[in-house]
């Protein structure tokens, strides 16, 4: 009876947090769409829907909202949600809260492949705008498979090996990006530099529509696998006993994580630490149950990246900070804290 009451209380708490975060995201939508160099009025967020009622705004202001701010808002929502959910799934797969797409090299692998396509695809008559999202997915997939296989010992992912391997993979990928940059022309070099710092300044409807299918595949696929991930957290022996095909599940999670991270890197560059910090925050709120964790991680990831994007826009206005700097400033101390906490557990 107590277990049933606890379950219902947990579900109630989860729904309450979902409503609270949804309300905060709505407020941030007004802030994101209504504030910027072209105008600082919350009514701009809705003026594009009712232009006759808000005739005081010019056509240029309305176009800026519809062609720049709305796709940027949608992009921040999708990227934050995809990176956060990918981080939560990676941590469940590795059974460790320190497993994050940026720390273990997945983001760098996607960026290295994307940078290669940006630099060399035009020389072979290939349109990089079309193929960069898929190239980033391939890079993320290769690195995800590599770190998962190499860091295992006795079918368990070793934390120390995982982090050290991530350091090595990040170093190799950054060296590859540096080599590609050396041979790239000026226009490609500027774009690659923008990628390595992460930014949503290039948001537009074309890029968003190009990556949207990959985002949906990743987020919907991971959500549908939440119950199997819950069982996997109990242990591989227990999961096999309950009829879970462990190898197939792991391969599916690896592909879905690679799809989400690859799409995010393809349109925004390297944005780190979202996949580390957000699942940890959400886990403190609703626990480790993936049925509650993944939906709330979706909202929290979108919320965190919307805040980071807003800070990137206003801190040095009218210029703009790369959003990767904001997330690194937030995420790096959190990673140090988690690492020290994990070390303390091992010492005990």
C-alpha positions as CSV (number, residue, x, y, z in Angstrom):
1,X,0.0,0.0,0.0
2,X,2.8,2.4,0.9
3,X,4.5,1.6,-2.4
4,X,1.3,2.5,-4.4
5,X,1.0,5.7,-2.5
6,X,4.6,6.6,-3.1
7,X,4.2,5.8,-6.8
8,X,1.1,8.1,-7.1
9,X,2.9,10.9,-5.1
10,X,5.9,10.6,-7.5
11,X,3.6,10.8,-10.5
12,X,1.9,13.9,-9.0
13,X,5.2,15.6,-8.3
14,X,6.3,14.8,-11.9
15,X,3.2,16.4,-13.4
16,X,3.6,19.4,-11.2
17,X,7.1,19.9,-12.3
18,X,6.1,19.5,-15.9
19,X,3.5,22.2,-15.6
20,X,6.0,24.6,-13.8
21,X,8.7,24.1,-16.4
22,X,6.1,24.4,-19.3
23,X,5.0,27.8,-17.8
24,X,8.7,28.9,-17.5
25,X,9.3,27.9,-21.1
26,X,6.3,30.0,-22.2
27,X,7.6,33.0,-20.3
28,X,11.0,32.5,-22.0
29,X,9.3,32.3,-25.3
30,X,7.9,35.8,-24.8
31,X,11.4,37.0,-23.7
32,X,13.2,35.3,-26.6
33,X,10.8,36.5,-29.3
34,X,10.1,39.9,-27.8
35,X,13.5,41.2,-26.9
36,X,16.5,41.9,-29.2
37,X,18.3,44.7,-31.0
38,X,15.4,45.2,-33.4
39,X,13.0,45.9,-30.5
40,X,12.5,45.4,-26.8
41,X,8.8,44.8,-26.3
42,X,7.1,41.6,-25.3
43,X,4.3,42.4,-27.6
44,X,6.6,41.6,-30.5
45,X,6.3,37.9,-29.5
46,X,2.6,37.9,-30.6
47,X,2.5,40.8,-33.0
48,X,3.4,38.6,-36.0
49,X,0.2,36.6,-35.4
50,X,-2.0,39.7,-35.3
51,X,-0.3,42.4,-37.4
52,X,-3.5,44.6,-37.6
53,X,-3.7,44.8,-33.8
54,X,-0.1,45.8,-33.4
55,X,0.4,48.3,-36.3
56,X,3.0,50.2,-34.3
57,X,5.6,47.6,-35.3
58,X,7.2,47.9,-38.7
59,X,7.3,45.1,-41.3
60,X,11.1,44.8,-40.7
61,X,10.5,44.1,-37.0
62,X,7.8,41.5,-37.8
63,X,10.1,39.8,-40.4
64,X,12.9,39.7,-37.8
65,X,10.6,37.9,-35.4
66,X,9.3,35.4,-38.0
67,X,12.5,34.8,-39.9
68,X,15.2,35.0,-37.1
69,X,13.8,34.9,-33.6
70,X,11.1,32.1,-34.1
71,X,13.5,29.6,-35.8
72,X,16.1,30.5,-33.2
73,X,13.7,29.8,-30.4
74,X,12.6,26.5,-32.0
75,X,16.2,25.5,-32.6
76,X,17.2,26.2,-29.0
77,X,14.3,24.2,-27.7
78,X,15.1,21.2,-30.0
79,X,18.8,21.3,-29.4
80,X,18.5,21.6,-25.6
81,X,16.0,18.8,-25.4
82,X,17.9,16.5,-27.8
83,X,21.3,17.0,-26.0
84,X,19.7,16.6,-22.5
85,X,17.8,13.4,-23.5
86,X,20.9,12.0,-25.2
87,X,22.9,12.7,-22.1
88,X,20.3,10.9,-19.9
89,X,20.3,7.9,-22.2
90,X,24.1,7.8,-22.4
91,X,24.3,7.9,-18.6
92,X,21.7,5.1,-18.3
93,X,23.6,3.0,-21.0
94,X,26.9,3.5,-19.1
95,X,25.3,3.4,-15.7
96,X,27.2,6.5,-14.7
97,X,26.2,10.1,-14.2
98,X,29.5,11.4,-15.7
99,X,28.8,10.0,-19.2
100,X,28.0,13.0,-21.4
101,X,28.1,13.4,-25.2
102,X,30.6,16.3,-25.0
103,X,32.9,14.8,-22.3
104,X,33.3,11.4,-23.9
105,X,33.9,12.8,-27.4
106,X,30.6,12.3,-29.2
107,X,30.1,16.0,-29.8
108,X,33.7,16.4,-31.0
109,X,33.3,13.4,-33.4
110,X,30.2,15.0,-34.9
111,X,32.0,18.3,-35.2
112,X,35.1,16.8,-36.9
113,X,33.0,15.1,-39.6
114,X,30.9,18.2,-40.1
115,X,34.0,20.4,-40.4
116,X,35.4,18.0,-43.0
117,X,32.3,18.3,-45.1
118,X,32.2,22.1,-44.7
119,X,35.8,22.4,-46.0
120,X,35.9,19.8,-48.7
121,X,32.4,19.1,-49.9
122,X,32.2,22.1,-52.2
123,X,35.4,21.0,-54.0
124,X,33.6,17.8,-55.1
125,X,30.4,19.6,-56.1
126,X,28.6,18.5,-53.0
127,X,26.2,20.9,-51.2
128,X,27.4,20.9,-47.5
129,X,24.1,22.5,-46.3
130,X,22.3,19.2,-47.3
131,X,24.9,16.7,-46.1
132,X,26.4,18.2,-43.0
133,X,23.6,17.0,-40.6
134,X,24.1,13.4,-41.9
135,X,27.9,13.6,-41.8
136,X,27.7,14.9,-38.2
137,X,25.5,11.9,-37.4
138,X,28.0,9.5,-38.8
139,X,30.8,11.1,-36.8
140,X,28.8,10.9,-33.6
141,X,27.9,7.3,-34.3
142,X,31.5,6.2,-34.8
143,X,32.7,7.8,-31.6
144,X,29.7,6.6,-29.6
145,X,30.3,3.0,-30.6
146,X,34.1,3.3,-30.0
147,X,33.9,4.7,-26.5
148,X,31.2,2.3,-25.5
149,X,33.2,-0.7,-26.6
150,X,36.6,0.3,-25.5
151,X,35.6,1.5,-22.0
152,X,33.9,-1.8,-21.1
153,X,35.5,-4.5,-18.9
154,X,33.5,-7.5,-17.9
155,X,30.5,-6.0,-19.6
156,X,30.6,-3.0,-17.3
157,X,31.7,0.5,-18.4
158,X,34.7,1.7,-16.4
159,X,34.4,5.3,-15.4
160,X,38.1,6.1,-15.4
161,X,38.6,4.5,-18.9
162,X,35.5,6.3,-20.2
163,X,36.8,9.8,-19.1
164,X,40.4,9.2,-20.3
165,X,39.1,7.8,-23.6
166,X,36.9,10.9,-23.9
167,X,40.0,13.1,-23.4
168,X,41.9,11.2,-26.1
169,X,39.0,11.3,-28.6
170,X,38.4,15.0,-28.0
171,X,42.1,15.6,-28.6
172,X,42.1,13.6,-31.8
173,X,38.9,15.3,-33.1
174,X,40.2,18.8,-32.3
175,X,43.4,18.0,-34.1
176,X,41.4,16.8,-37.1
177,X,39.4,20.0,-37.1
178,X,42.7,22.0,-36.9
179,X,44.1,20.1,-39.9
180,X,40.9,20.6,-41.9
181,X,40.9,24.3,-41.0
182,X,44.5,24.6,-42.2
183,X,43.4,23.5,-45.7
184,X,40.0,25.2,-45.8
185,X,39.4,28.4,-47.7
186,X,38.5,31.7,-45.9
187,X,34.7,31.3,-46.0
188,X,34.9,27.7,-44.8
189,X,37.4,28.6,-42.1
190,X,35.1,31.3,-40.7
191,X,32.2,28.8,-40.5
192,X,34.4,26.1,-38.9
193,X,35.6,28.6,-36.3
194,X,31.9,29.4,-35.5
195,X,31.2,25.7,-35.2
196,X,33.9,25.0,-32.6
197,X,32.5,27.6,-30.2
198,X,28.8,26.8,-30.7
199,X,26.2,29.4,-31.7
200,X,22.6,29.8,-32.7
201,X,23.2,33.0,-34.6
202,X,22.8,31.3,-37.9
203,X,19.3,30.0,-37.1
204,X,16.9,29.9,-40.1
205,X,14.0,27.8,-41.2
206,X,16.0,25.9,-43.8
207,X,18.5,24.6,-41.3
208,X,15.8,23.8,-38.8
209,X,13.7,21.8,-41.3
210,X,16.8,20.0,-42.5
211,X,17.6,18.7,-39.0
212,X,14.1,18.3,-37.7
213,X,13.6,14.7,-38.9
214,X,16.8,13.7,-37.1
215,X,15.7,15.4,-33.9
216,X,12.3,13.7,-34.0
217,X,13.9,10.3,-34.6
218,X,16.2,10.7,-31.7
219,X,13.8,12.1,-29.1
220,X,10.8,10.0,-30.0
221,X,13.0,6.8,-30.2
222,X,14.6,7.5,-26.8
223,X,11.3,8.2,-25.2
224,X,9.9,4.9,-26.5
225,X,12.9,3.0,-25.1
226,X,12.4,4.5,-21.6
227,X,10.9,1.3,-20.0
228,X,13.7,-0.9,-21.5
229,X,16.3,1.6,-20.1
230,X,14.7,1.3,-16.7
231,X,15.1,-2.4,-16.8
232,X,18.7,-2.1,-18.0
233,X,19.5,0.1,-14.9
234,X,18.6,-3.0,-12.8
235,X,21.5,-4.9,-14.3
236,X,22.2,-6.8,-17.5
237,X,21.5,-10.2,-15.9
238,X,18.1,-9.0,-14.6
239,X,17.3,-7.4,-18.0
240,X,18.1,-10.6,-19.8
241,X,15.9,-12.6,-17.4
242,X,13.0,-10.2,-18.2
243,X,13.4,-10.8,-21.9
244,X,15.4,-7.8,-23.0
245,X,17.7,-8.2,-25.9
246,X,20.7,-6.3,-24.4
247,X,22.9,-6.1,-27.5
248,X,20.1,-4.9,-29.7
249,X,18.9,-2.3,-27.1
250,X,22.5,-0.9,-26.7
251,X,22.9,-0.6,-30.4
252,X,19.6,1.2,-30.7
253,X,20.5,3.6,-27.9
254,X,23.9,4.3,-29.5
255,X,22.3,5.1,-32.9
256,X,19.5,7.3,-31.4
257,X,22.1,9.3,-29.3
258,X,24.3,9.7,-32.3
259,X,21.3,11.0,-34.4
260,X,20.4,13.6,-31.8
261,X,23.9,14.8,-31.1
262,X,24.8,14.8,-34.8
263,X,21.8,16.9,-35.7
264,X,22.5,19.4,-32.8
265,X,26.2,19.8,-33.8
266,X,25.2,20.1,-37.5
267,X,23.2,23.3,-37.0
268,X,24.7,24.8,-33.9
269,X,28.3,23.6,-33.5
270,X,29.8,22.3,-30.3
271,X,27.6,23.0,-27.3
272,X,28.9,21.2,-24.3
273,X,27.7,20.1,-20.9
274,X,24.0,20.2,-21.5
275,X,23.9,16.4,-21.6
276,X,25.8,16.3,-18.3
277,X,24.2,19.0,-16.1
278,X,20.5,18.7,-17.1
279,X,19.9,15.0,-16.5
280,X,21.7,15.4,-13.1
281,X,19.4,18.3,-12.1
282,X,16.3,16.4,-13.3
283,X,17.4,13.3,-11.4
284,X,17.5,15.3,-8.2
285,X,13.9,16.4,-8.8
286,X,12.1,13.2,-9.9
287,X,14.6,10.4,-9.3
288,X,16.2,7.9,-11.7
289,X,13.0,6.4,-13.1
290,X,13.3,7.0,-16.9
291,X,9.5,7.2,-17.3
292,X,9.6,10.5,-15.3
293,X,13.2,11.5,-16.1
294,X,13.0,11.7,-19.9
295,X,9.9,13.9,-20.3
296,X,11.2,16.3,-17.6
297,X,14.7,16.2,-19.1
298,X,13.2,17.3,-22.4
299,X,11.7,20.4,-20.8
300,X,14.7,21.2,-18.6
301,X,17.1,20.9,-21.5
302,X,15.0,23.3,-23.6
303,X,14.8,25.7,-20.6
304,X,18.5,25.7,-19.9
305,X,19.5,26.3,-23.5
306,X,16.9,29.0,-23.9
307,X,18.4,30.8,-20.8
308,X,22.0,30.3,-22.1
309,X,21.0,31.7,-25.6
310,X,19.3,34.7,-24.0
311,X,22.4,35.4,-21.9
312,X,24.6,35.0,-25.0
313,X,22.5,37.7,-26.7
314,X,22.3,40.3,-23.9
315,X,25.6,40.0,-22.0
316,X,27.7,41.8,-24.7
317,X,24.8,43.4,-26.7
318,X,24.8,44.4,-29.5
319,X,27.4,41.8,-30.1
320,X,26.8,38.2,-29.2
321,X,28.7,35.6,-27.2
322,X,29.1,32.0,-28.5
323,X,26.6,29.9,-26.6
324,X,29.2,27.2,-26.1
325,X,31.0,29.6,-23.7
326,X,27.9,30.1,-21.6
327,X,27.2,26.4,-21.3
328,X,30.9,25.7,-20.5
329,X,30.9,28.3,-17.7
330,X,27.9,26.6,-16.2
331,X,28.8,23.0,-17.0
332,X,32.5,22.8,-16.1
333,X,32.1,23.5,-12.4
334,X,29.1,21.1,-12.3
335,X,31.3,18.4,-13.9
336,X,34.1,19.0,-11.3
337,X,31.5,18.6,-8.5
338,X,30.1,15.4,-10.0
339,X,33.6,14.0,-10.5
340,X,34.6,14.8,-6.8
341,X,31.3,13.2,-5.6
342,X,31.9,10.1,-7.7
343,X,35.5,9.9,-6.4
344,X,34.1,10.1,-2.8
345,X,31.8,7.2,-3.4
346,X,34.6,5.1,-4.8
347,X,36.7,5.9,-1.7
348,X,33.9,4.9,0.6
